[in-house]
Amino acid sequence: MMLLLALGLVPLLTVASVGGAQWLLWRSVSVPGLATLPDLWTLNSTELYEATFESLQWLSPTDLRRFDFLSPSSTYQINRRYRSGASVKRYYGHQLWKLHETRLRQPKLRTFLRHFGSEVWNVNQDGIDVIIEHKNVAAAQQYMAQTAFSYNIMIDDLETAIDETYTEISDTDTDQDNPLANYSLPWLNREGVLLTWRRYHDQSDIQQFLQSVLETHSELAEIVQIGVTRNKRPLEVLRVSNGNPNNFAVFVDAGMQARDWLSPAALTYAISKLTWLWEQGQADRAMRHIDWYFLPLVNPDGYQYSRLTDRLWTKNRNYDTTTGCYGVNLDRNFDYAWGEAGASSNPCKNLYRGAKSFSESETRAMRSFLLGMRDYLGAYVSFGGYGQTITYPWGDADYVTSNQRQLRHTARQAILNFRRLNHAEYSMGSSYRQKLARSGNAADWVQQHIEPQFVYNVFLKDQGRYGYLMPPHYILESGEEAYEFLKTIAQQLQ
């Protein structure tokens, strides 16, 4: 059977009468475009196996490679490698909807979100991205049919989309028409480095990459351990500098939300490109006159937990003894407007603010390190997912900062640079207007207590098609955007 399919022959059953007896006969019909008999002699066993799946593909609209248990991209291999434990949380049948409505105060919308939406992922000018659990899908569709709201199902099965985030991009999968999808670039092929930027990597691979940069560029780089997490993982900051004491410092972090895998990948790409170009004497002059401080993974405990157990986990892994729930949302744990709108006092919720401000070792480590840079910090940048927007303080209410004109000018310049780079469309504005209330976030705290020239959150791709479940083929493009934003900051610092 498998051999016939590999040869491009589809077996059909027919019934014939011979001498009064019924006989079951096989015959084969050629299917145009499939392998033909002469091709057989050029195929090895692996190619024959792959040809079989290609021959079967025409029978199904589903990508059958997901069921090819020998393929690294198959559901079987993904779960065998990463999600094999009994405690893995599954999201079969859960969906991501985009509601084409932004007026959150509407009673019918509030009713829908309260009864059917398990979590709002994002709010932007296109609408509201909300997760609908499998058990609520039918009822949610019935409710929407009775209202004037419109919606699109962006992801019809979260579990399938989760599998896609574990896949690895091969050379045959790359977009040949996209100049940014070039995996032969020298900063993507460092000797001895585990990161490939073809897939999302574990926390230990990111740590190994920082160590490799230190060893390769010892005259430029050093690693500073600013703290440890509850699970004893180090919080490591990579400093890249020419050693000039008159340089401005720029602190850049990523991965504050555990389920956001794209921003750590994008930032490590930017680091690799910057250090390689610097070593070759090709880095932008403005970038070479900055003391760069990179923290690619603010939340390593949560990140690794999302890798192995719950792909949609967003908090750290602190334990609340009263409720038995885990985790604090680190971007609600800073003490500017702590505990106000946009944060939760419930330890079991994703927006849990913590028992008190700076209750977490991760946020305390950032506070101590950033305060030590108060006199020379020129900019603070935090990359995250998602929404394709650049925001600046404030996030707790609709106020403006004294330097808002400068913040808007530089953000606008970055958006123009993104368009020239890859036609990406980003929005910009205050954190409150772009993302609604985000009390206790890191950027507001930096603005209040340190007041550097620039404070930004850069929310990378996309605008809701995949949300936090960005496939890995977006890594290179997002890495280029991260690098372009940092170059813009360096050029604008005075």
N, C-alpha and C positions, 0 to 999 in steps of 0.2 A: 504493500500500500504506500509506504513512505517513498519507496523507490519510484513508483509510478508518478507520484506527485512531483518528485524532483525532476523527472523527465518531462514534465509538462503534460502528462496524460491523466485525465480525470476518469476514474473507473466508474462505470455505470452497470447496474444490475438489470438483466432482462430475463423473462421467463419464456421457455420454448417447450413445445411438445414434440417428443421423439418416440415413436412406437407406442403412443398412448401414455407415456410417462412424462411427468413435469420435470424439467431440468432448469436449474438456476445457472445462468451464463454470465460471465464477465466480459465486458468489452471496454476499450479505452478510447476516449475522445481527446484529441489535441486541443489545447487552449492557446490561442495566439498570444505571443509575448513571453511564454514560459520556456524553460529549458527544453532543448530538443535532444534527440538521441545522440548525435555526434558529440554534444557537449559533455556527455557522461564521462567520456574517456579522459577529459582534462580536469575533472573534479577530484580533489582529495576528499577524505571523509568529512572534514570540517565544512568544506564548501558544499558538499552534497547535503549536509544537514541544514545549512543556511538556505540552500536553494529550495529545500522542502518547505520551509516556513514562508519563503517568498511565493511559492506556488499556492500555499493555503491562503495567503493574505487576501486574494481577490474574493474569497468567499465571505469575508467579514469586514465590517467597517472599523472594527477595533484593531489597534496595533497589536498583532499577535506576538511580537517580540517580548511583550510583558509576560507571556506564558511560556516562553522558551526557558526552561529551567537551567540550561547551560549558559545563558547569556548573563553578563554582569548587570544588565539593565532589567532583568526579569524581576517580577514581584517576589519569586522564590528566593533568588540570590540576595536581593536587597534585605529581605526580612531575615535571611539566614545570617547575614553579616552584621546588620545594625539593630534589627528590631525583633530579636528572637526570644526575648524574655517573656515570661508569663505576665509580667506587670505592664507590658507595652499597651498604651492607650490607642484604641482604634477609632477611626472616624468614617466607617462605612456608611454611605448614603447621606452624610452631612453635606450641606451645600453652602456656597457663598453667593449671596444675592447682592445686587446693586439696586437700591431703591432710588428712583429718580425724583428725589425730594430732599430738600435741605432745611425745611422749616420744622425743626424738632419739637416745637411747642404745640403742633397740631394734635388735638386729642386722639384722632384715629391712628395717627402715626405712633404716638406714645403707647397706645393700647397694643398695636402690632408688636412693637419692640418688647414690651413687657411680657406678652404672652407667647410669642413665637421666636424672638431673636435671642439666641444664647449669648451673643457678644457682638458689639459693634466694633469692627476693625478700623474703620476710617470714615471720616466725613470730609468731603471736599466739594468743589464746585460742580462735580458731576453727580453727586448724590451721596448716599450712605451705604457703606459696605457692611453687611451683617451676616453672621453665621446662623443658619437654620439647621437645627438638629434633625436627623432622619425621621424621628417620631413626629415632628411638627410640620414636615414638608407639605403633606396633603392639606392639613388644616390651614396652613399659612397661605397656600394657593387659593383655597376657598375664600379666605378673608380678603385677600387682595382683589379677587373677582368682584367683590361687593363694594369696593372703594374706587376712587378716581386715580389712585396711585398706579404708576407703571414701574416695572422692574425687569431686570435681566438676570438670568442665572449665569454667573461668571464661571463657577466651578460646580459641576453637577455631582461630583463625588470627591470629597476631600481626601479620602484614603488613596485614590488613584493619583491625585495631584501630589500628595506627600511622597509616593513612590518616585515620582519624577524628580524630586529634589535630591534624591540619592544617586541619580545616574551620573555617568561620566561622558563628557563630550569626546567623541572620536574624530579623527580627521575627516571621515566621510560625512559626519554630522555638521560640519562647520558651514557657515554661510559664505560661499565664495564671493558673493557680491558685496559683502560688508568688510571694508578695509580695517575695521576695528577687531574683527574676529580672526586675528593673525596669531596663531600659537607658536610661530617660529621666532618671535621677538626675543632678543637675547636676555632680557630681564625676566622672561617666563621660563627660561631653561637654565637655571643656575645649577651648577654641579653640587650634588649632595643635598639638595633642598627637596623636601617631601611635597611641598605645595606645588600644584600644577596649574591651578586656576581653571582646570577643566571640570572640576567638581568641588563640592563643599567638603572641607576637611575637619577632622577632630581638633579639639583644643590643643592636644599635644603636638600636632603637626604645625600649628600656628606658633607655638612656643619654640619648636625646633627651627622654624624659619627665622625668628628673631635672633636666635643664637647664631645661625649661619650668617646673617647680615653682620653681626658683631665680629665674627671671625674673618669675614671677607673684607670688611671695610673698617678695620680696627682703628685707623687714623681718624675716621669720621664718627664712628658710632660707639655708644656704650649703653648698657642696660641697667636700669635702676628698678629694683624691686620696691614698690611703694606700699605693699601690704600683702596679706594672704586672705583667702576666702574662708568660709565656714568649713569647707571640705579640704582645706589646706592647699588649694591651688594658688600659685603666685600671681600677683598683679604686677606685670612687668611693663615698664615704660621704656621704649627705645628712643634714645636721644641721638639725633643726627645734627652735626654742627661743624663749622670750620674753626671753632674755638675763639672767634672774635668776641671780646667781652661787651662790645657795643651793639651786638645783635638784639633784635626783638626776639621774644620767644612766642611760639605758637603751639598750643596744646590741642591735640586731635585725638578723639576717642571714637569707638564704634562698638556695636554689639551690646548695648545696654539692655535691650530686650532679647531674651534668650532665643525666641523663635525667628529673630531677624538674622539669617545666615548671610545675607547679601552684603551688608555693610562691613563685617570683618574681612570678607573676601575682597571687597573693593578697596579697602584701606591697605591691606597687605600688598595688593597689586600696585597701588600708588607708591608705597614704601619701596618696593622692589624696583620700580621704574626710576624713582628719584635717586636712589643710591647708585644704581648702575650708571645713569646719565652723569651723575656727579663725579663718579670715578673716571669716566671717559672725558670729562671736561665739557660735556654737552648740556648740563642742566641750566635752566634759566638763571640768569645772574641774580635776580631778586630772590630766588629760592635758595641760592647758596649763601645768602646773607641773613639767614633765619636760623635760630636754634629751634629745631623741630623736636617735639615730644609726642610720641605716638603710643597710645594705649589701644591696641586693636581689639581687645576683648575685655570690656568692663565687667562682664558677668560670666566668667568661665564655668562656674558651677551650673548655672541655669542652661547655658549653651550646650554643655555636654549632656545634661539631662534631656534636653530636647533632641539631641542626636540619637539617644539610645532608648528613651522611654516614652516621652510625650512630645511629639513634633511641634505642637502648638503651645508648649510651655513658654511663659514670658518672664516670670519673676526669678529671683535668685533661689537658693535652697535653704534658707533659714527655717527653723521649725518653731511653730507656735504651740506651746504646751497646753494652752487652754482649749483650743479648738481642734488640735491635731492636724492643722493645715500647714502647708509649707509655703514659704516664699514671701518676699517683699518686692514690690515694684520699685526698682532703684531710681527711676526717674520721677518718683513721687516722694522720695525720702530726704531731699535737701530742705533746708530750713527756711527758704523764702516762701512765704504763704503756705507753709506746710499744713496739710489737713483740710484745706479749703476746697472749693469746687473742682471737680475733675479727679478727685482721689476718694478712696474708700477706706472706711474704718474696719471693714470686715476682712479678717485674715485669710478667708477662703476665696476672695475675689482677686481678679487679675490686677486691679488698680489699688491694691492694698498699700497704704502709705507707710506702714511700719508702726511699731508701738510708740515711737517718738522720732523726731527728726535726727538724722545721722545715726540711726540704730544699727545700721549695717556696716560691716567691715569694709565693703567696697566703697561706699559713699564717704566714710570717714577717711579712707586712704586718699581718695581724690581731694577731699577738703584740705587735708594737711599738705599735700604736694602742691596744690594750686595756690594756697596761701603763701607758701614759700617762694612763689614766683610773682608775687603781687607787684613788685617794683619794675619788672621788665616783661610781663605778659602782654603781648600785643594783640593776641586773638585767641579765642576759644571756639573750636569747631567740633560738633558732635554729629557723626553720620549715623543714620538709622533707616528703618523702613517703616512705612512706605508712603507714597503719595506724590512724588516728583514736585516737591515744593521746598523753598528756602525760607526759613522763618527766623525771626529775631524777637527779643523780649518786647512785651511781657506776655506770659502765658496764663497768668491767674485772672486777668481782667483786661478790658479794652483800654489800656493806657499806652502812652508813647514814652520812649526814652529821650533823653536830652540829645543823643547823637543819632536819632532816627533817620535824619536826612542822609548822613554818611552811610548808615547801614543799608538804606534803600538803594543808594547809588552803587555800592559795591555788589549787592545782590543782583541788581539789574545788569551790571556788567558780566557777572557770572552766567546769568541766563542767556545773554547774547553769545557768550563763549560756548555754551552748551549747544546752541542752535548751529553755530559754525562747525562744531565738532561732529555732531551726529543727528542734527535736526530734532534733538530732544526738546520737548516743551515743558518747562518748569514754571510754576507760579511762585509768588513771593508775597510776604506780608508779615504782620506780627503773629506770634505764635497763637495768641488767642483767636484772632480772626481766621487763621488758616486751619487750626486744629481744635478749636474750642478750648475750654478751661483745662490747664495742665498744671495745677498748683504743685509746688514742691519739686519742680524740675531743675536739672543741673544748670541749664543755660541762664535761667533767671537768677539763680544764686550767684553765679559768676558775675553777672551784670551788677547785682546789688553790692557785692562785697569786694570785687576786684576792679571792675570797670575798665576792662581793656578797650582798645579801639573797636574791635569787632567781636560779636558774640552771635553765633549762628547754629541752628539745627538744620542739617541738610537731609531731607527725607528722599531717599533714592527711589529707583523704579519699584513698582509701576504705578498706574492710576487706578488699579482695581481688577485688572484682568486675572492676575495671579495672587495679588496681595502679598502676604508673607511667604507664599510658597513659590517664589521665583525659581524657574528652572535654571540650571547652571550656565546655560549659554548666554545669560545676561551678565555674567561676572566681568568679562573683559570690557564690555561697554560701560558698565557702572564704574569699574576701576579707572577708566580713562576720564570719566566725569569727576570722580573724586580727585584725581590728579589735577585736572583743569581747575577745579574750585580752589585747591590749595595754591596753585600758581597765581590765581587771581588775587587771593588774600595777600600773598607775598608782594605782589606788584602794587597793591593799594596801601600797604602799611607805610606810614610816614614817621 
